[in-house]
């Protein structure tokens, strides 16, 4: 069921739309290591605002990954570093997260600027609202889908780049329509985007079929670290090197194992921290709750966190938390 069809904006959404209409100069930003949903939503919103006569710049804590260069060729993504001067702006828009802390070193700069703050996001937020307005729907499959709603509410048609941005958001956050967050609205909007003339096969090739020759052995090395716990319902993997590698392929392979319900991927980082990526097979196992125990967050079936400590100590704590999550879900037999 598409709950958004012909639905008028909520009071919160109306306030967000009014801020977008009222502002003239916008700074778009997002979380560290921006993914396809983040940069896709930024591409789309930047084009929508520019079509409405606004000035827009995009500054993120990190540059986009190389597989998104088809967007980067059309959109000016800036990666902030200490000493950079952000352009003058009236409104700061944080996309695909609601926590300024996820902007890394850029966070205190943004917090200290006397501008209106707007959040556009589909993640669960825990804590006090710090923003001036928010366009948030935790049931939406992607932040880019919210930008599509915003464009429709503002009466702005998507150009080719905006359409590719929304499509990128949707396909990366739904696993190319195979995750449970793929709903009627997601498929309807994807169909509309294809009618603009964009080539879905080229987007797929860019995102998923341009890996380096090192990618297969790196994924193989990650899978070789697999450990099972809780009667094989919990799987833990880790990166044997500090090299940056996308573990989604390995996470999907382990979720395909019949008994596995929760997969935890731990990647050791420089500076004495580890990066957690957590996935679950069903709503019965809320990995966002597990991630929040370690200062992170996300969705019920996909979440993450950055955790202080080395690989061994962090893995031990995560195993205990994962076993507790599975035990509690098994004891109650309830979602949540």
N, C-alpha and C positions, 0 to 999 in steps of 0.2 A: 504494500500500500504506500502511495506517495502522500505523505502527510502535509507537504508544502504546497500542493496544487491549489492555486487561488486563495491561499491563506494570507490574510492581511498581516503586516509586520506586528510583532509584539511591541509593547512599550519600550523595552530595552533595545530591540532592533531598530525601532523608529528613531530613538535617540542617537544610535550609531549612524544611521543614514543621514540624519540632520547634521551631525558633525562632519561627515564626508561632504555634504553639500555646502556647508558653511566655510570649511577650510579652503585655503588657497595654495599653501605650500606644504607638501607631505614628505615625511621621511618614513620609508618602509624598512622594517628590520625583522629579524627572526632569530632562531636558536643557533647555537654552535653546530658546526658540521651540517648545514642546512640540507635537508633531504628533498626529494621530488615534490612532496606536498608543499613544503615551505617555499621553495623557489618558484614552483609552478603558480602558487597563489599570488606570490609577489609579482610575477610577470603579468598575470591577468589583471590584478588590481591596479598596477601601474598604468597599463594601457587604458583601463576604464576611466581612471582619474584624468589622464592626459586627454582622452577624448572629450571629457567634460570641461576642458580648459584649465586644468590644475597643473602646478609644477610638482614634479615627483622625482625623488632620488631614492636609491636602495643601498643601504649599508648593512652588511652582515658581519658577524664575528669571523667568519671563514668564507672563502670563495666556494662557488658551486663545484660539485664533482664534474670530472671531464665528460661523463656520459650525458650531461645536460647542456653540452655546448651548443646544441641547436637553439636553445633559449638564450644562452649567453651571447650568441651572435646578434641577437635582436634587442636584448635588454642589458642595460648598463648596471651590472652587479658590482658593487665596491666592497672590498674586504677591509674593515677597519683595523688599524694598528696604532699603538700608542704614538701620540703626536699628531695624528690626523685631525683635521678640523672638519667637523660635520657642517653641512650647509644650513643656512637659516631656514627654519620651518615653523609652521603653526601647529601641526599635528604629527605626533609620532604614532605609527601603526605597527603593532607587534602581531605578526602572523604565525599561526601554527604552534603557538605556546602562549601561556598566560603568566609565565614566571619570568620577570626581568633577569633573575639570576642565571637563566639559561642562555643569556646573551654574553656570558663570560666577562672579559675585561671591558666590554662595551657597556655593560649594565650600569655601573655607577655614572658614566657619562650621560646616558639616557635619563637616568633617574634625576640627575641634577639640572636638567634642562627645563626651563619654564615653558613647556608646551603642553597642549592637550594630549592625553594618552588614550588610544583606542586599541582594543584587543579584538582580533578576528581569529577564532579558534574553535576546535571541536574536541578538545581534551577536558577531562574533569579537573577542575581547579579546587584545591583545598586551601582554605585560609581567607583572609580578608580581601575584599576587592580594592585594588589600589588605583584602578584606571578611572577615567572620566566617562567612558562609554565602552560597551562591549557588544559585539555581534557573535554570539556563542550558541552552538547547538551540539551537544555531546552525542546526539544520535546521528549526526551527519557523517558520511563515510570519509570525507576529506575537507580540509580547509578551503581548497579550491572550489568545492561545491558551494560553500558559503559565499565566495566571491561571485560565483555565477548568480546566486540569488540577489546579491547586492547590485550587480549590473542590471538585472531585470527590474529591480525596484527603482533604480535610478533612470531607467529608460535608455540605457547605453548598450548598443549592439557590440558583440565581441568581434574584434578583428582576428586575423589568422594567428598572430602571436598570443593574444589573450586566449583564444580557443585551445591552442597547444598547451598553454599554461594550465588551464583548468583540466584538460585531458591528462596531462602529466601528473597533476595532483591526484586525480581519481585513480589512475591505473597503478601508481606506486603505493597508494595507501590501501587499495583493495587487492593487491597481488594479482593485477590484471584480471579483476572480477572474480577471483576464486575465494576470497575471504567472506566471512558471514556478514560483514558490513555492506556488502553489495545489495542494495535495495532497489525498489522501482525507480526512485528519483535518480539514483546513480546511473542506471542503464538508460533512462529517458534522456538525461543530460548528455551522456556519452553519444547517444544517437544524434542529438541535435548538433553536437560538435562535429561529428563526421559529415553532416550535411553542409558544413562550411567549406568542405573541400580538403581538409587536412588529411594526411595519410597516416593511418594508425600503424601500418606496418613499419614505416620509417621511424616512428617514435619507439616502437618495440625494439627494433634493431639498435637504435642509439642507446637505449637504456640497458638492454639485456644481452646484446650480442656483439659487444665491442670490448670484451675482457682481454687482458694481456695473456700471453702464453703461460705466465706464472700462476694464473688464477686457479686452474684445476689442481695442480699440486698443493697450492696453499689451502684450498678447501679440503683436499684429502688429508693434509696435515692436521687441520682443525678437527676433522671427523675422527682421526686416529686417537684423539684425546678423550673420546666419549666415555663417560662413566654413568651408570644407571643406579638409581636409588628408589626407595619406596615401591618395591615390587615392580620395578621397571617403568613406573609411571612418571618418574622424574629423570631427565637427562641433563648432564652438565658437560659443556665443552669449553675449551679455552684456546686462545691463540698462542701458539708456541713461540712466537716472535713478537717484537714490538711494532712490526710493520702494520700499517693500516690496511685492513682487509675487510670487505663487506661480508659479514657472516650470514646474511639472509639465506643464501643458497644452502648452507649447512643446517640452519634452523629449519628450513622447509623439509629437508631430507629426514631429519630426526622426528619432525611432527608426523611424517608419513609412517613411522613405526607404530604398529597397531596398539601396543600397550602404553605408549608415551602420551602423557597429557600435558606436561609442562617441560619446556626446554629453556635452559639458562646458558647464555654465551657470555663468557668473561674474557675481556681483552685488557691486558696490562698496558698502562700508559706511562709516559714520562711524568716525573713529579710525584711519584708515590701514590698514584690512584689507579683504579680499575674501572673500565666501562662495562656496565651490564646491559645486555639485550635479553629480554624475557618474552617468551611466547607461550600461549596455551592453546589447546585444541577446542575448548568449549568455555561458555560463560560460567560453568561451575567453578573454574579455577581462575580467580581474579588476580592476574599478575601485576596489575597496577597497584593493588594493595600491598603486594610484596615489595614492589619498587619504592613505594612511599615509605616503607620501613627504613630505607637506605637513602632517603632524601630525594627520590626521583618521582616518577609518575608516568602517566600515559593512558592507555585504554585497557579494558578488561583482558583482552587477548594479546596485547602488544604493548610493552612498557620498557622503560629503561632507567638507569641511574648511573651517576658517577660516584664511586665509593672510595674513601680513603683506605689505604692499605696495600700490601703486596698481593700477588696472585694467590698464594697459598692461604693466607689469612682470610681474604675476601671470599674465596671459594668455600672455605669451611663454614663461614657465616651464612652464605647463600644456600648451601646444602641444607643446613638446619632450618632456614626459613622456608625453603621449598618443601621439605618434608612436612613441616607444620601446616603449610597451606593445603597440601594434598590430604593430610590426616583430618584437618578440620572439615574440608569439603566432603570427605568420605563419611565423617561422623554425622554431619547435619543433613547431607544429601540435598542441600539447598543452594540455589544460585546466590552468591554473595556471602 
